């Protein structure tokens, strides 16, 4: 039930985000592909290397190490799109990166998990992911809702214009609802079947999952900066690189041996990293809390 509510809320949010965009925004992303190639490279190369390094030094079980690597392989979905939109990043680039990375994930996740499993446990873990299921999910939760919003703006601009100001506070509020459901209601059967995560385990894992999140964001940020991206695109690459999809990580973990141990880093990551991403955005964007709530200058 929690997952259904979350997905419905995210779909509504993506329609709202789509109404702030035009087809030209997406055309520019692919006419000038440097940004998207750099961003995808940051996601697929920089973050897994960080994860391997942090997992290697982390004083945790070999399966928890595998869980740290797994987080880095799961591209975030609508959450990053929403944050980028709220903090005035390059929303079209964010959505495009989400789509491309999600399409690649059924190929990249099994490959790197097998490598990490061999490296940390001397076993070859096999992960089977359906490309059709992955693409269907991103189609229903990202592509189609955003397209609906685009079409509303294109053919019924009065509605898009009328909703522009209310959406400034409606979208953050809906995002807060999503994370409240995830944290307080949507722990999921995975967590319950494995037993509660102890405080000692959480404290042990926290520096490494937070490190992955923060170093990933700053890694993406500085790569984009060195590539001379405009500030909105710098923020976008940072968030897309550093904020990962824990729901996907938990789902993949259930297919692996010792899944309860592998899930633990993702559970800690899910509780903390949305808030670190918000703080990062507040530091590195020109948007303040009063602007998010619609009280700033238009």
N, C-alpha and C positions, 0 to 999 in steps of 0.2 A: 504493500500500500504506500509506504514511504517513497519507494522508487517511482511509482506512478505519479505521485504528487510532485516530486522533484522534476520529472521529465516534462509534465504539463506546464509547470511554472517556467522552466527553462525555454520551452517552445514559445510561450507568450513573450518572454523577454527577448528572444531572438527576432520575433516579429517587430517588436518595438525598436530594436537596434537596426533592423533592415530599413525602417522608415526614416532613419537618419542618413542613409546612404543613397548613392546613385549608381547607375551602371557604369558611368565614367570612372568611379572610384576603383571598381574591379578591373576595368579595362587598363587603367594605368599600372596596376600591379603586374599584369602579364605583358604589357608593352615594354615595361622597364623591369625585367625579371631579376635584376641584381639583388634587390631586397629579399625576395622570397627564397632565392637560392642560398643567400647568406644565412637567412633565418633558419631554414631547414638544415643547413650544414651545422649550425650551432646546436640545434636540437639533437641531431643524429650522431654528432661526433664529440662535441665539447661536454655535454651532460653525461653521457655514458662513461667517458674517461674520468670525469670527476667522481662518478659513482663507484667505479672500480677502485680508485685511489682511496676514497673514504671507507669503502667496505674492507679494503685490505688492512687498514690501520685500526678499524673498529674492534674493540674487545668484546665481540659478540659471537654467537654460534655461526657456523659456516652457512646455515640456512637463513639466518637473519642477514648475513652478508649478501646472500643471493636476493633477499627481499629488497635491500637497498638498491642493488643494480636494477631490479625489476621496476622500481618507481621511475627511474630515469628513462625507461623505454616506453612509458605510457603517455602519449601526448594528451594534453588537457583538451577538453572540449569547450563547451559554452562558457565556462567560468572565466577563462582568459579573455574570450571575446567581450564579455560583459565588463570586466575590469578595464580593458583597453578602451572600450567605448566611454565609460564613465570618466576616465582620466584623460580623454582627448588624445589617445594614441591613434595609430593608423588602423582603423577598424577593418577595412577591406583587406589589408595585409594579414591581420590577425585571423580573420575567418578563412582566408585562402591557405594560410599555414596550417590551421587546424584541419582543413579538408585534406590537404596533401599528406600531412603526417599520419592522419588516421587511415588513409588509403594504404600507406606504406607499412603501418604497424603489424598487419598479419604476416608480413615477411621479415621485418626487422626484429620483432620481439622473439620469435622462436629461435632465430639465428644467434642473437646475442645471449639469450638465456642458456642455450646449449654451451656456448663458449664460457660463460660465467660459471655454470655448473661444473664444467671440466676443471676450470681454474681453481675454484674454491672447495669442491667436494670430490673431485676425481671421478665424478659420474657424469653421464650425458643425459641431462633432463630433456624430455621431449614435450613440446608445447604445440597443440593443434589449435589454430585460430581460423575461423571461417571469414574469408574475404567478403563474402556476400552479407554476412551478419554485421560485420564492422561497417561496411559501406551503407547498409540499410539504416543502421543507427545514426550515422552522421548525416545521412540524407534526411531523415525524419526530424532530427533535433537541431540541425544547423542549416543545411542548405535550403530546404523547402520553407521553413519559417522566415529566414532572412530574405528569400526571394519574394515571399508574400508581402513583407514590409516594403521591399523595393518597388513592387508593382503598385502598392497603395500610394507610395510617394509619387510614382510616375503618372498614374491615371486618376488618383483622387487626392491631389496635393492639399486640398483644404483640410482633410482629416489628419494628414501627417503634420501640417503646420499647427493645427489646433491642439494636437497631442504633444508637440515638441516640449513645451514648458512643463506640463504635468509629468512627463516621462522622466524629467530630471530627478524627481524624488520617488516616482513609482518604481523605476528600475532598481535603484539601490535597496529599496524596501523589499522588493521581491527577491533580490539576491540574498538579503539577510534571512528571509523566510526559508530559502533553499538550504542555507548552511545551518540554520537552526534545526530543520528537519533531519539533515544528514548527521549532525552531531548528537542531538538529543533523542531522536526517534529512529533514525535509519542506520543504526550500527550494523544491522544486517545479520543474517543467519550465520555468516562466516565467523564473526566475532563471538557469537553466543556458543556455537558448537565447539570452539576452541577454548572456551573459558575466558575469564576476564584478564585483561592486560594489567600486570601488577605495576605499582608505582616505581619499583626498582627497575623493571624492564623499560618503562617509559623514560625514566631519567637517563638510563644508559644509552638508549637509542636517540634521544632528543638532539644532542649536539651534532650527530652525523646526518640525520634527516633534515634538520634546520640548516646545517652546513651545505647540504646538497641543494636545497632551495635557494639560499642566499647567494652562494657561489655561482649557481646556475644563472640566476638573474643578473648578477654583476658580470659574469662571463659573456652572456648575450649582449648586455648593455655596452660593454667596452668593444666587443667585436663590431657591433653596429656603429659605434662612435668612430672607430678606426677606419671603417668603411665609408665614413663621411655621410651617413644617413642623416636625414632631418630628425629633429628631436622626437616627434611623434612616432617615427619608425624605430628609433632607438628604444623607446619605452616598450613598444610592441614586441620586438625581438627579445627583450629582457624577460617580459612576462611569459611569452610563449616558450622560452627556454627553461625558465626556472619553476614554473607552476605545472605540476603533473596530475594526471588522472588517476586518483587513488581507487576509484570504483573499478576501473579496468585492471589495475594492479591486483586488487583483491580477487577479481574474477579469474584472472590468469593463475594466481597462486593456488586456487582450489584444484587446478589440474595437475599440480606438482606434488611429489612426495614431500612429507614434512611441511604441509601447507600452513599449519598453524604457526610455525616458526617464521615462515616466509612472509606471512601476512602482517606480522607485528610492526615492521618499519612503516608500512603503508598506513596502518591505523594511527600511529603517532603522527605521521606526516599529515594525515587528513585533519587532525584536530588543531594543528598549529599554523600551517603554511599559508592558508588563505589570509590570515591576519598579517603575517610578515610581508606578503605580496602587497597588501593595502598600504602598509607603512612605506614600503619601497616606492610605490606610486606617489604617495604624498610627498616624499623627499625629492623624487626625480621628475615630477611633472609640475606644471604651473597651476594645477587644480588644488583648491583647498576644500575642506569639509563644507564650508558655507556655499561653495559653488556647486558641490554635489547635491546639496539639499535645495538648490534653486534660489538661494538668497544672494548669490554673487551677481556680478555684472553679466549681462547677456552678450 
